[in-house]
Amino acid sequence: MLHAKRIHLPSQQYELTEDGRALTTFSLHRGHIGAQFTLRGVDYVVRTHRFSGVHELLDSDGTAVATTDRVRRSWNMTCSGRVIPFRQTTAADREHTVIGDDGEPAGTIRRTAHIHSEATADLPGLELVLQVFALVVVLLRRRRKRAAAAVRSTSLAGG
């Protein structure tokens, strides 16, 4: 099981562990680069397409390893010709579930802290890099939704 915990609460930098041992750190960025991380000696970039809501996982050569379609309540991750469906299964964007080939839940990504500072991913059957990518995508989506809510509240308040 993967666990992402924000290192410093005001920042967007996370430490990622697997079953209690440190794997990597990553920062959620604004703009074109959503996040960068190194896993098992390979550098990866999560590229965000702001207006389409699509994310790409690129390896150190710039080759797309995996992509998502627009991340909403239901979305898909595509890698090596395989389509992996995800679905938001709780209110307030607290949990996303992987749907298996039989239509049953096959794994989850959950927000585990109230301050948006921690999340866990239990995604058996997926390669580790794809698990990290899915977790980063969900964290980026949450950050994007919080930013949009802040803009709406400011505009409604006349600010």
N, C-alpha and C positions, 0 to 999 in steps of 0.2 A: 504494500500500500504506500502511495506517495503522500507526503504531507508538505504543504507550502505554508510558510509562516513569514509574515512581514518582519524584516530585521529591525528597522526603526519605524515606529508607527507613522510619523509624518511622511516618510518616503514611500516610494513604490518598489523598493528592493526586497526581494524574497529569498529565503533560504529553502532549498528543496531537499528533503530527506526521503529515503526509502527504508521502511521498517527500522527507523531510528538512526540510520547511518547517513552521513552527509553525501549528497550527490553533486549538487551545483548550486549556484546562485543566479538570479536573473532580476532584471529591472523592467518594469512596464514603462514603456516610452510613449510619448505622444507622437502623432504623425505617422510617417511611412513605416518606420521600424517599430513593431509592437514590442519586441523583446529580443534579447540575445542571451544565449547560454552555451556552455561547453559541457558535453556529456561524453565520457569515455574517450577524451582527447580530441573529439571532433567539435568544431564550432558550428552552431546553428543560429539562424535568424528567423524570427517569426515576422513576416511582412504583413502589414495591415493595409487593406484597400478601404479607405475611410468611407467613401460614399456607397460602395456596394456591400460592405459588411463581410467581405471575403477575407480569409487569412491563408497564408502560405507558409509552409515550413521549408526553408532552404538550407542545404548543407554548405560546407565551406567553399565548394566550387560554384555555388549559386544555382545548383540543380534543385528543382522542387521535389521534395520527399513526400509531402502530403499537402492537401488543400482542403478547405471547407467551402461549402456554399454559404449563402448569407446566414449568419448565426442569429437565430430567433428562438421561438419556443421549440421548434423542431428544426434540426439541421443535420447535415451529413459531412463526414470527413472521408476523403477519397485518397487512397494510397495504393500503389502497385495494382491498379485496376479494381481494387476492393472498395466497396462503399460501406461505411460504418455509420448507421443512423443513431442520432442522439435526440433526446426529447426532454424538455424541462418538465419535471414531475411534481414540483411543489410551487406554491405561491412565492412571490418575492424573489424569484431567481435563486433559491437556496440549493436546488439539487437538479442535476442533469443526469439522465440515465441512458446507458448504451442499450440499444435494442438488439438482441441476438437474432440469428437466422430463423429461429423458431417463433419470433415475435415476443419472446419473454425478456425481462430485464437481464442484462449480462454484466453490468458494472455501473458504478456511479461516480459522480464528482459532486462533492458537497462543500458548502461554506460551513465552517465549524465554529466560527467566532462571530460575535455580534457586531464588531467594529470593522468587518470586511478585512480582517487581518490574517485569517487562516482558511485553508481549504484542504480537503483530502480527495484523493482519487484512488478508487479501487476498480481497476480496469483489467481483469485477468484476460489473457489471450491476446493482448496488444503488446507490441514491442515497446520497450521502455521509452524510446524517443517519441513514439506516438502518444504514449500516456502523458509525457511532459507537454507535448504540443497541445493536446486536448485540455489539459489543466490550464495552461497559459491562455488559450483561447477563451475559456470560461471566465478567467480573471479579467482579461481585457474587455469582455462584454460587460461585466459588472461595472468596471471603471467607466466605460462609455455611457452606460445607463445612469450612473450617479452624476456624471458631468452634464448629461442632458437634463436631468431633473434639476440640477442647480441652475442651469440657464433658464429653464421654465419658471422656476420660483423667483428668480431675479426679475424676469420680464413681467411676471404677474404682479410683483410688488412695485413695479414702476421704476426699477433701478436700472 
